[in-house]
């Protein structure tokens, strides 16, 4: 079995959170460069049409990836709570289940995307100038979804066990590979969006095989032999119970941004699409520290809740939120003062930069709210409260973001500025709902129903049969004294 490098249920909370978060933060920053590389290189060597194609095709791939990451979160939470509870038998079963499940899902979704990519691109009003590039980008990335899904499954397992270092090493190698291949395929061979997509798929495949190699060398409990691929019903039920709401939330949120892309295509065409794509890439970089902290809070909360240490879980959320606010507010100041220089990194088209400045300045007000939402949601997910995060996410994405973007951007005639304001308005609504949930006190219950080894559940038994009621009655009080 891979050694648990960071037992998050013991020791100083601040130290543990920082030590776990730093590799995760570095990994997400590298992943951000990984995603931005395609847009930067295509924008500088292939023009606005190809840049728009990468943006639109990448949005669809991003939706699928986000859905799978949401499902992986169910495994991460379960693994973290099993580690905290000392339940090694269940840990072995859940890892086999999530790996098998996501490889099968990757094969199925690849086939569906190759069939449906054309109708989907027409549905979102892809500009004629970038339709062919979007189609080619999507075809290549769809063919490599099994590698994207596989890596995310393996990284989720390692992070749930407290290992945030090795996923960083693997994504760093993949990022460097992606940039080199981008330069070769796009700048030298002039394959435009197709080259960018091919570089992404090859890099993702490399990261997945590096992860497998590390696990095999470390005598990991899953040996990757054909006979080991199987799905355990009790663990599948728990994965879906915890992961499906997050999966749906990520999917709906991503689709809402796809609607945003369609609205942008209506109000501005190919130049606006390229500008929004550039802003989106920058935003993905700006949100990386908060995303890393949020995921670290989830992992730390899961292990501590599994070990009946709710006080430590709460403390990790408070510390992480303070850190995230400091970092994200600095990004807000940066984009308000220097929007044009930021956008020039992605290309020198004057119209693209002008559109991007308008959109970025409006969207960036979301930076003031996002750190609170991400960190609190990370804490709630660690406790298994994914049904609530689904509801608040649906409210933000479906009932607020998409309608507000359309009303302000199209109906009111505010254009890209109105579309940009949709994000902070949606986040403000979600924050009100989250605040109400915290005040209700229901967040104190362990919704996953995982117990410590000292509880009455046998170490090798199935936890699927335990009800939420049993979990709630066994949950510790927030005032439990801390002991390190």
N, C-alpha and C positions, 0 to 999 in steps of 0.2 A: 504494500500500500504506500502511496505517496505520503511522505512525512508531513504532518501538520506543522507548518513553519510558524504559525501565529495563532495560538490559542486565545481567542478574543474574549473569553469569559473570565480571564484572570489578569491581574496586573493593573497598572494605572490606565484609566480610560483614555486620557488625552494621548499618552504615549502609544497605546495600542491603535487608536484611531489614525494617528499620523503615520505610524509605521506601515499600517495596512493601506492607507489612502495614497501615500506617495507613489508606490509603484503603479497603483491603479490610475492615479492622476497622470503619471508619465505615459502610461499606456494609452489613455484617452487623448492626451495631447498628440502623441504620435499618430493615433488613429485619425485625429483631426487633420494632420498634415497629409496622411494617407488619402483621405477623402478630397482634400483641397487640391492635391497634386494634379488630379485629372482635369479639374476646372482651370487651374493656372496654366498648365502646359497646353491644353487644347485651346484656351482663350488666346494665348500668345502665338501659337503656331498654325491654328486652323480657322480662326475667325469666329464671328458671332453666331452663325448658323450652327456650327458644330458645338459651340459652347452651350447653346440652348438645347441641342440634342442630348448632350451629356446631362444637363440639368433635369430634363423631363424624363429621360430613360432612367437616370439615377434615382429620381423620386420614386418610381415604381419599385425598383429594387430595394430602396430604403424601406418602403412599406413592408415588404415581405420579410426583410431582415429584422425590422422592429417587432413584427408579430412573433417571430421565432425567439427573439431575445426575451419577450414577455413570457413565453412559455418556459424558457430556460430559467427565468426568475423563480418559477415554482420549484424547480429542482434545486436551485441555489438555496432557497429558504429551507427546504426539507433537509438538504445536506447539512446546512449550518446548524439546524436544530437537532439533527441526529448526532452531529459531532458534540454539541453541547450536552446532549443527553447520554452520550456514551453508547449509542445503539449501532454497533458495527454491522450487524446482520442486515438491518434495514438500509444502512448506508450502501452496502454492496448491491442490494436489489434495486435501489432507486437509480444508481449510476448506470446499470445495465439497461434499465427501462428508458431513461432519457436519451441515451446514445442511440439505441435501436429506433426509438420513436422518431427522432429528428432526421436520421438518415432515410427512413422510409418517407417522411414528409418531404424531404428535399427532392427525391426522385419524382414524387407525384406532382408537386408544385412546378417543377421544371417542365414537365410535359404540358401542364395546363397553360403556363405562361407562353410557351412557344406557339400554342394554338391561338391564344386570345390576345397576344400583344398588339396586333393591328387594330382590332375593334376598340381596345382600351385607349390607345393613342388617339383614335378619332373621337372617342367619347369625351376626352378632356380638351378637345379643340386644339390639338397640337398644330402650331403654325406650319404652313406648307413648306417654308424655307428650311425647317429643321425636322420634318417628319421622317425623312429617310435616315438621318443620323440617329434620331431617337430610336427608330426601329432596329437599326443595326446594333446600337449600344445595348438595348434591352435583350436582343436575341443572344448575344454573347454572355452577358451577365446571368441570364436565366439558365443557360447551359451549365454555369458554374455554381448554382445555388447550393448544391450538395456540399461543396467545400465551405461555403459561408455558414451554412447550418451546422456542419460538423465541427468547425472551429468554435463557434459560439457555444455549442453543447459542452465541449471539453473545457473551455475557459470557465464556464459557469460552474462546472464540477470543482475545478481547482480553487476558484474563489470562495465557493461555499465551504471548502475545507480550510480556508484561511490562507491560501497561497495566492497572493496577488503579484508576485515577482515574475514567475515564469510566463504567464500570459503577456506581460510587458515585453519580456525578451523576444517572444515569438512575433508579436505584432511589430516590434522595432525592426526585426529582420525583414518582415513582409513589407513594411513601409519603404525601406531602402530599396528593396527589390522592385516595388511598384514604381518608384520615381525613376529608377534606371530604365525599366521597361517602357515607361511613358515616354521618356526622351528618345528611346530607340524607335518605338512604334509610331509615335506622333511626329516628333521633330525630324527624324531621319527618314523613316519609311512613308510618312505622310498618310497614315491610316486613319487619322482624325478620331472620331468617337469610337470607331471599331477598335483602334489601337489602345485607347484608354480603357475600354472594357476588357480587352484581352489581358492587359497588364494587371488589372484588378483581380481577375479570376485566377491567374497564375500565382499572384502573391497570396491570395486567400488559401489556395491549395497548399502552398508552401507552409503557411502558418499552421494549417491543420495537421500536416504530416510531421512537422516539428513537435507539435503537441503530443501526437501519438507516440513518437519516438521517445520523448521524455518519460511518458507514463510507462511504457514498456520497460525501459531501462531502470525505472524506479520500482519495479515489481508492483505496479498498481493493481488493485483488486479486479479490474476489468482487463483481460489479456488481449482483446481484439481478435480472438479466434472466432471463426464462423459459428461454432457451437455456443459461444457466449452471448450472441445477440438474441435477446429475448425480452419480452415485456411481461412484467409482473402486474397482475390486475390491481392489487391493493395499492401499489406505488403509482400506477397509472392514474388511479382515481384521485390520489392525493396531489399528484402533479397537476392534474386538470383543475382540481378544487382550488389550489393556490395559484397556479400559473395561468389558467384560462382567463380569469378576469383581467390580469395584466396584459395578456396576449391580445384580448379584445380591445383594451384601452389603447395599447400601442397602435393597433391596427386602425382604430377609429380616428385617433389623433393624426396618424400619418395620412389617412384618407382625407381628413379635413384640410391638410396642407396641399393635397392633390387638388381638392376643390379650389383652394387658393390659387394654385397654378393655372387652373382653368379660368378663374376670374381675371388673373393677370394677363392671360392670353387675350381676353376680351378687351380689357382697357388699354393695353399697350402693345401687343404683338411681340415679335421676336426680340426686339431690343429690351423691352421690359422683362421678358422671360429670362434673358441672359442676366439682367441686373438683379432680379430676385434670386436667381441661382447663385450669383456671386455673394449676395448678402447672406443667403442660407449657408453657404460654405463658411463664411466668417463667423456666423452665429454658432455653427457647430463647434468651432474652435473656442469661442467665448464661453459657451456653456459647458465645456469639458471639465473644468475644475468642479463645478457644482454637480455635474453628473457623477464624477468620480467620488465625491464626498457622499452623495446620495446612495450610491451602490455600496460604499464602505459602511455607511450607517445600516443598510439592510443586512449586510453580512454580520456586522457586530451585534445588531439587535437580535438576529436569528439565533446566534450561538448563545447569547446571554439569556434570551427568553427560554430557549431549550434547557438551559442550566438554572432556570428560575431566578434570574438576576435582572429583573425589570428596571431596577434603579440604575444599573450600568447602561442599559439600553437607552433610557431617557437621557442620561448624561451625554452619551455619544451623539444623540440628535441635537442637543443644545449646542455642544461644542462645534459640531459640523455646520450648523446653520450660521453661527457667528462667522466662521471662516468663509463660508460661501458668500455671505452678504458682502464682506470686505472685498473679495476678489471680483464679484460680478458688478458691484457698483463702480469699481475702477474701469471696467470695460464700458459701462454706460457713459462715463465721462469721456473716455477715449473716442467713442463713435460720435458723440455730440460735437466734439472739437475737431476731429480729423476724419470726417466721413469720406471725402474725396480721395485722399492718399490711400486709404484702406482699399477702396474700390479699384484704384489704378493697379493694384497688385494683380488683378484678374483680367486686365486688358485696358487699352487706351482709347476705346470707342467713346467719343464725347457724349453721345446720347445715352449709352449704357451707364456711364458715370453719373450723368444728371438724374436719370431715373433712379439709380441706386441710392443716391444721397437722399432723395425724397423718401424713399421706402425705408431706408435704414434708420433715419432719424425718428420716424414714427414708430417702427417696430421696437426700437431699443428701449422704450419705456417698459417693455416686458422684462427687461433685466432687473428692474426694481422689485419685482414680485416673485420671479421664478425661483430664487434661492430658497425662499420659505416653502414653496410648494414642493420642490424636488426633495428637500431634506426631510420634511414631515412625511411625505409619501414613502420615502425610503424606510423610515422608521416603521410606518404602518405595514408596509410589505413584509418587513422582517418578522412582524408578529402575525402574518397570515391574513391581514385585513385587506386582501386584494379586491374583494367585492365592493368595498367602499371606494377604493381608489379608482375602480372601473366607473362607478356612478359619477364621481366628481370629474373624472376625465371625459366621460360622455357629455356631461353638462357643458364643460369648457369647449370641447371640440364641435359637437353637433348643434347644441342650442345657442351657443354664443359665437364662437370664432367664425364659422362659415357664414351665418346670416349677417353678422356685423360687417365682415369684409365685403359682402355683396352690397349691403345697404349703403355703407359709407363710400365704397369704391365705385360702384356702378350707379345705384339709384340716386345718391346725393351728388354724384359727379366729382368726388374728391380724388378720383384716380388712385395712384399708388400710395399716396399719403393715407387715404381712407382704408385701403387694404392693409397697410402696415399697422394701423391702430387696432385692427381686429384682435391681434394677439394679446396686447395688454388688457383689453376689455375682457376677453375670455379668462385670462389668468386672475383678474380681480374677482370675477364671479366664482371661480373655483376656490379661491382663497377664503371667501365668505363661508362656503360649504364646509371646507376643512376645519375652519375655526369652530363652527358649530359642532362638528364631530368630536373635536378635542374637548370642548366644554361638556359634552355628554358623558365622558368618562368611559365609553365603550372600548376605547383603544387599549385599555389595561388588560383585556382578555387575550389569551393566546388562541387565536382563531384556527391555527394549524392543528392543535390538539396533540402536539408532541410533548412527551414527558421525559424527565431526567431518568437516568438508570436506576435511581433510588425509588422511583415510583413503582406502582404495582404492575406495570406493563412489562412482560418478559422481553429481554433484550432481542430475541429473534422473532418476536411476535409481530403480527400485523397491526398497524396503527390506524388502518382505514376505518375500522369499526367504531372508533371512539367518536362520540358526538361532540358538537360544539359546546353543548351544555356542560359536559364533563370537563372540557378544556377550560371553560370559563370558571368553573368552581375551583379548579386547581391553580388558577393563575395567581401569581404573587401580588402583593400590594406594592404600589409605587414607593411606599415609604420603607420598604425592606432595608435593613442596615447593610451597608456594603462591607464585604470582606475580601481582601485581595490575597 
